[in-house]
Amino acid sequence: MTITAAGTNVRPLAPGQRARLLVGDVDGGPARLVHETTGSALEAPNWTPDGRWLVFNQDGLLLRIAADAAPGRGPGPEVIATGGITDANNDHVLSPDGRTLYLSAGDGHIHAVPFGGGEPRRVTNPPAPGDGKAHPFRHFLHGVSPDGRTLAYVGVEPFGGDDWGYRNIYTLPAAGGPDVRLTDTSAPSDGPEFSPDGAWIYFNSELESAIEGHAQLFRMRPDGTGLTRLTGDDRVNWFPHLSPDGRHLLYLSFPPGTEGHPADRDVILRLMDPDGGAPRDLVAFPGGQGSLNVNSWAPDSRHFAYVDYPLGAADAGPAAPPPLS
C-alpha cells in the first residue's frame, strides 16, 4: 500500500517484518486478516460505531479501511484529511456518533477533525504562565464519554530531567474547557477509558506496585473516587477496553518484568469481566506498542481489531496462547 500524503511520524519495521491488521473474536477463533504492510508500522485500530470502518495511524497520518476488507479484495486504506497534522500518534478515538475523530499530535495537544476529513480544532489548553506546572505539558488521548462531552487523557509533565516524569489521568470537555486532574501521584498511569455507561474510567497504573514498571489495571469514578484494582498478577497489564455492551474487558498483557509498553514483545490479549476476576487468554502474538492502544471493539461486542508484527513467513498466523499464568 502506498500512502500519497506525507507523514512525518514514521515507525519503520525491521527487515522481513510485517504489520498486520487483524480481527479477533471473543471465542478465540482464528483471526481474520484485514490489511498488512511491510514498509512502516500501522498502529492502534478503532472501529467506527456504525461498524463500517477501521481507523488506524501510519507514518503520522490517520487512515481508514472497510472493516470487511481483506488483502486483494476491495479498495485499500484511504487517508483521512487532518489539515496540517502529519505527526499523529497512536492515541485517537471516535466520538460516540462517529462524526468526529479526536487525535493526539506531535505538538502535545489533542485535536478534533471531522471523520470525513477537514481542518483540525485544538481541544486542549496550553499551560498558563505561572501555573506551577513543569513545561511542556503533553496530552495523550484515550477515551471519550458515552455522551460525547468529555475526553479522558494522560497528562505528561517533565520532572527531574525526565521528560516522562509524571503521568497522571485528566479529563476535559470535548468542546474545550478546564482540565480536571483525577490522579496526582508519581506512579505512572495510562490508557484512561470510560465504561459504556459512563460510570467508570478504566486505566492501567503502577499504583500499589512495589516493582518499577509493574502496571496493573484499575478503575475509578469519573470524579476520581472509588479507586479499585482489577488485576494483581505477575504479568504487566495495559490498555483496558470495555466492549460496547459492557460485558467484556479486553486488555494487553506483557511478560513479567516489562517496563512500559514496548514494541516487539511476546504479548497476550486477555479477556475478563469488567469487575475483575480470572482472565481468559485469547491470542498470543509478537506485538506491544501499537497493537491495542485504543478501544477497537466492534459494535457487536463480539469482535475486536488489533495489530501484530511478525517476522518470517507470510502464512504464519497468530499463535495459540500459552497456559494461563
KEKE-3310 file (N, C-alpha, C; in steps of 0.2 Angstrom, whole numbers, plus 5000, padded with zeros to 4 digits):
npx = (5004:5003:5005:4999:5000:5011:5018:5025:5029:5036:5036:5048:5048:5057:5069:5060:5049:5032:5017:5001:4984:4971:4956:4949:4940:4928:4927:4939:4943:4950:4960:4955:4962:4964:4972:4989:5006:5023:5032:5032:5026:5009:4996:4986:4971:4954:4937:4923:4908:4897:4900:4906:4920:4937:4949:4966:4983:4997:5013:5011:4999:4981:4971:4958:4950:4939:4929:4926:4936:4949:4966:4969:4956:4944:4944:4960:4967:4962:4967:4963:4959:4968:4971:4984:4991:5003:5009:5002:4999:4998:4986:4970:4953:4935:4921:4905:4895:4901:4905:4916:4933:4945:4962:4979:4993:5010:5013:5009:4996:4978:4967:4953:4944:4933:4926:4925:4935:4945:4948:4958:4953:4960:4958:4963:4971:4984:4997:4995:5005:5015:5007:5013:5016:5027:5035:5036:5019:5011:4998:4990:4978:4964:4951:4933:4918:4902:4892:4898:4904:4915:4932:4945:4962:4980:4991:5006:5021:5036:5050:5063:5073:5068:5058:5047:5042:5030:5015:4999:4981:4968:4953:4944:4932:4925:4922:4930:4938:4940:4954:4953:4961:4963:4971:4985:5000:5016:5017:5016:5003:4991:4981:4967:4950:4932:4919:4905:4893:4897:4900:4912:4930:4942:4959:4977:4990:5004:5001:5001:5010:5026:5036:5045:5038:5028:5014:4996:4979:4966:4951:4941:4929:4922:4925:4936:4935:4932:4943:4948:4958:4960:4967:4981:4993:5008:5011:5013:5001:4991:4981:4966:4950:4933:4919:4906:4894:4897:4900:4913:4930:4944:4961:4979:4993:5009:5025:5031:5041:5042:5045:5035:5026:5033:5037:5037:5037:5033:5017:5000:4983:4970:4955:4942:4930:4921:4922:4933:4942:4946:4956:4954:4964:4966:4973:4990:5004:5017:5020:5014:5018:5007:4998:4986:4982:4971:4953:4946:4934:4921:4905:4896:4901:4907:4918:4934:4948:4965:4983:4997:5015:5024:5038:5045:5038:5025:5013:5012:5002:4992:4997:4992:4987:4998:4998:4987:4994)
npy = (4994:5011:5026:5042:5055:5065:5059:5062:5055:5042:5025:5013:4997:4981:4972:4960:4960:4962:4972:4968:4970:4964:4955:4949:4937:4935:4922:4916:4911:4908:4922:4935:4942:4959:4969:4972:4978:4982:4991:5002:5003:5000:5006:5004:5002:5008:5005:5010:5017:5014:5002:5001:5004:5003:5012:5018:5023:5028:5032:5045:5049:5048:5034:5025:5010:4998:4988:4975:4972:4963:4957:4960:4961:4972:4990:4998:5006:5023:5039:5050:5066:5078:5091:5102:5092:5080:5072:5063:5052:5036:5037:5039:5042:5039:5050:5046:5047:5045:5055:5063:5063:5062:5066:5063:5073:5078:5090:5089:5091:5088:5086:5089:5083:5082:5066:5063:5071:5086:5103:5104:5106:5113:5105:5105:5114:5126:5126:5138:5153:5153:5144:5134:5122:5110:5113:5107:5103:5088:5080:5064:5056:5045:5041:5044:5050:5042:5051:5059:5071:5073:5071:5059:5059:5056:5066:5072:5077:5084:5080:5082:5081:5071:5068:5061:5062:5064:5055:5057:5055:5064:5074:5083:5095:5090:5100:5110:5118:5119:5109:5093:5086:5069:5060:5061:5058:5051:5039:5031:5032:5027:5025:5029:5026:5027:5018:5010:5014:5026:5026:5023:5025:5017:5011:5009:5007:5010:5011:5006:4996:4988:4986:4994:4998:4989:4988:4987:4984:4996:5004:5019:5031:5044:5056:5054:5046:5031:5021:5006:4991:4980:4969:4959:4951:4942:4947:4961:4973:4982:4995:4994:4989:4992:4982:4987:4983:4982:4970:4964:4965:4969:4967:4971:4961:4960:4951:4946:4958:4968:4985:4999:5000:4992:4989:4974:4963:4947:4945:4944:4944:4947:4942:4948:4949:4965:4969:4963:4948:4931:4930:4926:4919:4925:4926:4924:4933:4942:4958:4973:4989:4999:4988:4988:5000:5009:5009:4996:4989:4980:4986:4975:4969:4957:4956:4962:4973:4972:4973:4964:4960:4952:4942:4934:4920:4923:4916:4914:4913:4920:4914:4900:4904:4903:4892:4898:4911)
npz = (5000:4996:5003:4999:5005:5014:5028:5044:5056:5057:5060:5057:5051:5055:5044:5035:5043:5046:5048:5054:5052:5061:5064:5078:5089:5103:5106:5104:5091:5075:5069:5058:5043:5039:5033:5028:5030:5025:5024:5034:5051:5055:5067:5081:5080:5078:5079:5069:5076:5068:5062:5050:5047:5050:5058:5058:5063:5053:5049:5055:5050:5049:5044:5035:5033:5025:5036:5033:5024:5015:5011:4994:4991:4987:4989:4996:5011:5015:5016:5030:5029:5039:5040:5043:5051:5052:5060:5069:5083:5091:5098:5097:5095:5092:5092:5100:5091:5079:5071:5073:5074:5086:5090:5096:5094:5087:5093:5106:5109:5109:5096:5086:5072:5058:5054:5041:5036:5037:5043:5058:5075:5089:5105:5118:5132:5132:5145:5157:5160:5175:5181:5189:5184:5177:5161:5144:5144:5140:5131:5130:5122:5126:5129:5127:5133:5135:5132:5123:5128:5136:5137:5141:5146:5146:5156:5154:5162:5163:5175:5186:5176:5168:5154:5154:5167:5176:5175:5174:5176:5168:5164:5152:5144:5128:5120:5123:5137:5155:5162:5172:5185:5189:5195:5206:5207:5208:5203:5187:5176:5163:5148:5150:5150:5147:5154:5145:5151:5157:5170:5175:5174:5166:5168:5166:5178:5189:5202:5219:5217:5220:5212:5199:5184:5184:5179:5182:5181:5184:5190:5192:5198:5187:5194:5201:5212:5222:5218:5212:5211:5198:5193:5198:5196:5190:5178:5166:5164:5152:5145:5146:5139:5137:5131:5119:5125:5138:5144:5143:5146:5138:5137:5135:5138:5145:5146:5162:5171:5161:5156:5154:5138:5127:5110:5100:5108:5116:5118:5125:5122:5133:5141:5152:5166:5168:5182:5186:5191:5186:5172:5154:5142:5125:5113:5108:5102:5093:5097:5105:5108:5099:5096:5103:5108:5109:5111:5102:5099:5090:5085:5088:5100:5100:5092:5089:5084:5081:5081:5075:5074:5065:5061:5047:5038:5027:5029:5042:5056:5070:5086:5096:5113:5127:5142:5155:5166)
capx = (5000:5007:5002:5001:5001:5017:5018:5031:5030:5036:5039:5050:5048:5063:5069:5056:5044:5026:5012:4995:4978:4968:4950:4948:4933:4929:4928:4946:4944:4956:4959:4954:4967:4961:4977:4996:5011:5029:5037:5032:5021:5002:4995:4980:4964:4947:4931:4918:4901:4892:4903:4909:4927:4943:4954:4972:4988:5003:5018:5009:4993:4976:4968:4953:4949:4932:4930:4926:4941:4954:4971:4967:4949:4941:4949:4964:4966:4962:4969:4958:4962:4968:4974:4992:4993:5006:5013:4998:5002:4993:4981:4965:4947:4930:4915:4900:4891:4905:4906:4922:4939:4950:4968:4985:4998:5017:5013:5007:4989:4973:4964:4947:4943:4928:4928:4926:4941:4944:4953:4958:4952:4963:4954:4967:4973:4991:4998:4995:5011:5014:5003:5017:5017:5033:5033:5029:5014:5009:4992:4989:4971:4962:4944:4928:4912:4897:4888:4902:4905:4921:4938:4950:4969:4986:4995:5014:5024:5043:5052:5070:5077:5065:5053:5041:5042:5024:5010:4993:4974:4964:4948:4942:4927:4927:4921:4935:4936:4946:4956:4951:4965:4959:4976:4990:5005:5022:5016:5014:4996:4990:4975:4960:4944:4926:4914:4899:4888:4899:4900:4919:4936:4947:4966:4982:4994:5009:4999:5001:5016:5032:5041:5045:5036:5024:5007:4991:4973:4962:4945:4939:4923:4924:4927:4942:4934:4931:4948:4948:4962:4956:4972:4986:4997:5015:5012:5012:4994:4990:4976:4959:4945:4927:4915:4900:4888:4899:4901:4919:4936:4949:4967:4986:4997:5016:5028:5034:5047:5042:5044:5032:5023:5037:5036:5041:5037:5028:5011:4994:4977:4966:4948:4939:4924:4923:4923:4939:4941:4951:4956:4955:4969:4963:4978:4997:5007:5023:5017:5015:5016:5003:4994:4979:4982:4964:4947:4945:4929:4916:4898:4893:4904:4909:4924:4939:4953:4972:4989:5003:5021:5028:5044:5046:5034:5019:5007:5012:4996:4993:4999:4988:4990:5001:4994:4986:4998)
capy = (5000:5017:5032:5048:5061:5065:5059:5064:5052:5036:5020:5008:4990:4978:4968:4954:4961:4965:4974:4965:4972:4958:4955:4943:4937:4933:4914:4914:4908:4911:4929:4937:4947:4964:4973:4971:4982:4979:4997:5005:5000:5003:5005:5006:5002:5010:5003:5015:5015:5010:4995:5001:5006:5003:5018:5017:5028:5025:5037:5051:5050:5043:5031:5021:5004:4995:4983:4969:4971:4958:4958:4958:4961:4979:4995:4998:5011:5029:5044:5055:5073:5081:5098:5102:5087:5075:5068:5060:5046:5030:5039:5043:5039:5042:5052:5040:5047:5043:5061:5067:5060:5065:5063:5067:5075:5079:5096:5088:5093:5084:5090:5086:5084:5078:5059:5064:5075:5093:5106:5102:5111:5111:5105:5106:5121:5127:5128:5145:5155:5154:5139:5129:5115:5109:5113:5107:5098:5085:5076:5058:5054:5038:5040:5049:5048:5040:5056:5063:5078:5073:5067:5057:5058:5056:5072:5071:5083:5083:5081:5079:5079:5065:5071:5057:5062:5062:5053:5057:5055:5070:5074:5090:5095:5089:5106:5114:5120:5117:5102:5091:5081:5064:5057:5066:5054:5050:5032:5032:5029:5027:5022:5030:5025:5027:5012:5012:5018:5032:5026:5022:5026:5011:5013:5005:5011:5007:5012:5000:4992:4989:4985:4999:4996:4983:4991:4983:4988:4999:5009:5024:5035:5050:5061:5051:5042:5024:5018:4999:4987:4974:4964:4959:4945:4944:4950:4968:4973:4988:4997:4990:4992:4989:4981:4992:4981:4982:4963:4961:4969:4966:4971:4969:4958:4959:4947:4949:4962:4973:4991:5002:4996:4992:4986:4968:4958:4941:4948:4941:4948:4943:4945:4946:4953:4972:4970:4959:4941:4927:4932:4921:4921:4924:4925:4927:4936:4947:4965:4978:4996:4999:4983:4989:5006:5012:5004:4993:4984:4981:4987:4969:4967:4950:4956:4967:4973:4973:4973:4960:4962:4945:4941:4927:4918:4927:4912:4912:4916:4921:4908:4899:4907:4898:4891:4904:4912)
capz = (5000:4995:5006:4995:5009:5018:5036:5047:5062:5054:5063:5052:5053:5054:5038:5035:5047:5044:5052:5051:5055:5061:5068:5083:5092:5110:5107:5102:5085:5070:5067:5050:5041:5035:5029:5031:5027:5026:5024:5040:5055:5056:5074:5085:5076:5081:5075:5070:5079:5063:5060:5043:5045:5055:5058:5061:5061:5050:5047:5057:5046:5051:5038:5037:5028:5026:5041:5030:5019:5015:5006:4987:4990:4988:4990:5001:5015:5012:5021:5032:5029:5045:5039:5043:5056:5049:5065:5074:5086:5091:5103:5094:5097:5088:5096:5100:5085:5073:5066:5075:5076:5091:5090:5099:5089:5090:5097:5113:5110:5107:5091:5083:5065:5056:5052:5034:5034:5037:5047:5065:5080:5095:5111:5124:5134:5134:5152:5159:5163:5182:5184:5193:5180:5173:5154:5141:5147:5134:5131:5126:5122:5126:5130:5126:5137:5131:5129:5119:5131:5140:5135:5146:5143:5151:5155:5155:5165:5165:5182:5187:5170:5164:5150:5156:5175:5179:5170:5178:5172:5167:5159:5150:5140:5121:5116:5126:5144:5160:5164:5179:5187:5193:5199:5207:5210:5204:5200:5181:5174:5156:5145:5153:5145:5150:5153:5141:5154:5159:5177:5177:5170:5167:5166:5169:5183:5194:5209:5223:5214:5223:5207:5194:5178:5185:5178:5183:5179:5189:5188:5197:5196:5183:5198:5204:5219:5221:5215:5213:5207:5195:5192:5203:5194:5189:5171:5166:5160:5149:5140:5147:5134:5138:5125:5119:5129:5145:5147:5142:5147:5134:5138:5133:5144:5143:5151:5169:5171:5156:5159:5149:5134:5121:5104:5098:5114:5115:5122:5125:5123:5138:5142:5159:5167:5170:5189:5188:5192:5182:5165:5149:5136:5119:5107:5109:5096:5093:5097:5111:5106:5093:5095:5106:5112:5110:5110:5095:5099:5085:5089:5091:5106:5099:5088:5090:5080:5084:5076:5076:5070:5065:5057:5044:5033:5026:5031:5049:5059:5077:5090:5102:5119:5132:5148:5159:5171)
cpx = (5004:5003:5004:5003:5008:5017:5024:5033:5030:5040:5041:5049:5055:5063:5065:5051:5038:5021:5005:4989:4973:4961:4950:4941:4934:4929:4935:4947:4949:4954:4958:4958:4963:4966:4984:5000:5018:5034:5037:5026:5014:5000:4988:4974:4959:4942:4926:4912:4896:4894:4906:4916:4931:4947:4960:4977:4994:5007:5015:5002:4988:4973:4962:4952:4942:4934:4930:4931:4946:4959:4969:4960:4946:4946:4954:4962:4966:4964:4964:4962:4962:4972:4981:4995:4996:5010:5008:5001:4996:4988:4976:4959:4941:4924:4910:4896:4895:4907:4913:4927:4944:4956:4974:4990:5005:5017:5011:5000:4984:4969:4958:4946:4937:4930:4929:4932:4940:4949:4952:4956:4955:4958:4957:4970:4981:4992:4999:5002:5010:5010:5006:5018:5024:5031:5038:5025:5011:5002:4991:4982:4969:4955:4939:4922:4907:4892:4892:4905:4912:4926:4942:4957:4974:4989:5002:5017:5032:5045:5059:5074:5074:5058:5046:5040:5036:5019:5003:4987:4971:4958:4947:4936:4929:4926:4926:4933:4942:4947:4954:4956:4962:4964:4982:4996:5011:5022:5013:5007:4995:4983:4969:4955:4937:4922:4908:4894:4890:4901:4907:4924:4940:4953:4971:4987:4999:5007:4999:5006:5022:5038:5040:5043:5030:5016:5002:4984:4969:4955:4944:4932:4926:4926:4933:4941:4933:4936:4948:4953:4959:4961:4977:4991:5004:5016:5011:5006:4993:4983:4969:4954:4938:4923:4909:4895:4890:4900:4908:4924:4942:4956:4974:4990:5004:5019:5030:5040:5047:5041:5041:5028:5027:5034:5040:5042:5032:5022:5005:4988:4973:4959:4946:4933:4926:4924:4929:4938:4947:4950:4956:4959:4965:4968:4985:5000:5013:5019:5019:5013:5013:4998:4987:4979:4976:4959:4946:4939:4924:4909:4895:4895:4906:4916:4928:4945:4960:4977:4994:5009:5026:5034:5043:5040:5027:5012:5007:5006:4997:4993:4993:4991:4993:4996:4993:4991:4996)
cpy = (5006:5023:5038:5054:5060:5065:5060:5061:5044:5031:5014:5001:4987:4974:4962:4955:4964:4967:4972:4968:4966:4959:4948:4943:4934:4926:4912:4910:4911:4918:4930:4943:4952:4968:4971:4976:4979:4985:5000:5002:5004:5002:5007:5007:5004:5007:5008:5013:5012:5004:4995:5001:5004:5008:5016:5022:5024:5032:5044:5053:5046:5041:5027:5016:5001:4989:4976:4967:4965:4959:4956:4959:4968:4984:4995:5004:5018:5034:5049:5061:5076:5088:5098:5097:5081:5071:5065:5054:5041:5031:5043:5039:5043:5044:5046:5041:5046:5049:5064:5062:5064:5062:5067:5068:5077:5086:5096:5089:5088:5089:5086:5088:5080:5071:5059:5068:5082:5096:5104:5108:5108:5111:5107:5113:5121:5129:5135:5147:5156:5149:5134:5123:5116:5109:5110:5102:5095:5080:5070:5056:5047:5037:5046:5046:5046:5045:5061:5070:5078:5068:5065:5056:5058:5062:5070:5077:5081:5084:5078:5077:5074:5068:5067:5057:5060:5061:5052:5057:5061:5069:5082:5089:5094:5095:5111:5117:5118:5110:5100:5085:5076:5060:5062:5062:5053:5043:5033:5028:5031:5024:5023:5030:5024:5020:5015:5015:5024:5032:5025:5024:5021:5013:5008:5010:5007:5009:5005:4994:4993:4988:4990:4995:4991:4986:4985:4987:4990:5002:5013:5028:5041:5056:5059:5047:5035:5020:5011:4996:4981:4968:4964:4952:4947:4947:4957:4970:4981:4989:4993:4993:4988:4988:4985:4989:4980:4976:4961:4966:4966:4970:4967:4967:4957:4954:4950:4953:4967:4980:4995:4998:4996:4988:4979:4964:4952:4943:4943:4945:4944:4947:4943:4950:4960:4973:4966:4952:4937:4929:4926:4923:4920:4922:4928:4928:4941:4954:4969:4984:4996:4994:4984:4995:5009:5007:5002:4988:4986:4983:4981:4966:4960:4950:4962:4967:4974:4972:4969:4962:4956:4946:4934:4926:4921:4923:4911:4916:4917:4915:4907:4901:4901:4897:4897:4905:4918)
cpz = (5000:4998:5002:4999:5012:5025:5038:5054:5060:5059:5059:5055:5051:5047:5039:5040:5044:5049:5050:5055:5055:5065:5072:5085:5099:5111:5106:5096:5081:5069:5060:5049:5037:5030:5032:5027:5029:5026:5031:5044:5055:5063:5076:5082:5081:5076:5075:5072:5074:5060:5053:5042:5051:5053:5061:5060:5058:5048:5049:5054:5049:5044:5040:5031:5030:5031:5038:5024:5020:5010:4999:4986:4992:4989:4996:5006:5012:5018:5023:5033:5036:5045:5039:5048:5052:5054:5071:5076:5086:5096:5100:5095:5093:5093:5095:5094:5079:5069:5067:5077:5080:5091:5094:5094:5092:5093:5104:5114:5107:5102:5089:5076:5063:5053:5044:5031:5035:5041:5054:5069:5086:5101:5117:5125:5134:5141:5153:5162:5171:5185:5189:5190:5177:5166:5150:5144:5140:5136:5127:5127:5122:5126:5129:5130:5133:5128:5124:5122:5134:5137:5141:5143:5149:5150:5158:5156:5166:5172:5183:5182:5166:5161:5152:5164:5178:5174:5174:5173:5173:5163:5157:5145:5132:5117:5118:5133:5149:5161:5171:5180:5191:5197:5200:5211:5205:5201:5193:5179:5167:5154:5148:5148:5149:5149:5149:5144:5158:5167:5180:5172:5171:5165:5169:5173:5187:5201:5212:5221:5218:5218:5201:5188:5178:5185:5179:5181:5185:5186:5194:5194:5192:5188:5202:5210:5217:5217:5217:5209:5205:5194:5197:5202:5192:5182:5171:5161:5158:5145:5140:5142:5135:5132:5125:5124:5136:5148:5147:5143:5143:5136:5135:5138:5142:5148:5157:5168:5165:5159:5153:5145:5127:5115:5104:5104:5112:5120:5121:5126:5128:5139:5149:5160:5169:5177:5191:5188:5187:5175:5161:5144:5130:5113:5110:5103:5098:5092:5103:5109:5099:5092:5097:5110:5114:5109:5103:5094:5093:5089:5091:5097:5106:5095:5090:5085:5084:5079:5079:5072:5069:5060:5053:5039:5033:5029:5038:5053:5067:5081:5095:5108:5123:5138:5152:5165:5175)
residu = (MET:THR:ILE:THR:ALA:ALA:GLY:THR:ASN:VAL:ARG:PRO:LEU:ALA:PRO:GLY:GLN:ARG:ALA:ARG:LEU:LEU:VAL:GLY:ASP:VAL:ASP:GLY:GLY:PRO:ALA:ARG:LEU:VAL:HIS:GLU:THR:THR:GLY:SER:ALA:LEU:GLU:ALA:PRO:ASN:TRP:THR:PRO:ASP:GLY:ARG:TRP:LEU:VAL:PHE:ASN:GLN:ASP:GLY:LEU:LEU:LEU:ARG:ILE:ALA:ALA:ASP:ALA:ALA:PRO:GLY:ARG:GLY:PRO:GLY:PRO:GLU:VAL:ILE:ALA:THR:GLY:GLY:ILE:THR:ASP:ALA:ASN:ASN:ASP:HIS:VAL:LEU:SER:PRO:ASP:GLY:ARG:THR:LEU:TYR:LEU:SER:ALA:GLY:ASP:GLY:HIS:ILE:HIS:ALA:VAL:PRO:PHE:GLY:GLY:GLY:GLU:PRO:ARG:ARG:VAL:THR:ASN:PRO:PRO:ALA:PRO:GLY:ASP:GLY:LYS:ALA:HIS:PRO:PHE:ARG:HIS:PHE:LEU:HIS:GLY:VAL:SER:PRO:ASP:GLY:ARG:THR:LEU:ALA:TYR:VAL:GLY:VAL:GLU:PRO:PHE:GLY:GLY:ASP:ASP:TRP:GLY:TYR:ARG:ASN:ILE:TYR:THR:LEU:PRO:ALA:ALA:GLY:GLY:PRO:ASP:VAL:ARG:LEU:THR:ASP:THR:SER:ALA:PRO:SER:ASP:GLY:PRO:GLU:PHE:SER:PRO:ASP:GLY:ALA:TRP:ILE:TYR:PHE:ASN:SER:GLU:LEU:GLU:SER:ALA:ILE:GLU:GLY:HIS:ALA:GLN:LEU:PHE:ARG:MET:ARG:PRO:ASP:GLY:THR:GLY:LEU:THR:ARG:LEU:THR:GLY:ASP:ASP:ARG:VAL:ASN:TRP:PHE:PRO:HIS:LEU:SER:PRO:ASP:GLY:ARG:HIS:LEU:LEU:TYR:LEU:SER:PHE:PRO:PRO:GLY:THR:GLU:GLY:HIS:PRO:ALA:ASP:ARG:ASP:VAL:ILE:LEU:ARG:LEU:MET:ASP:PRO:ASP:GLY:GLY:ALA:PRO:ARG:ASP:LEU:VAL:ALA:PHE:PRO:GLY:GLY:GLN:GLY:SER:LEU:ASN:VAL:ASN:SER:TRP:ALA:PRO:ASP:SER:ARG:HIS:PHE:ALA:TYR:VAL:ASP:TYR:PRO:LEU:GLY:ALA:ALA:ASP:ALA:GLY:PRO:ALA:ALA:PRO:PRO:PRO:LEU:SER)
# end
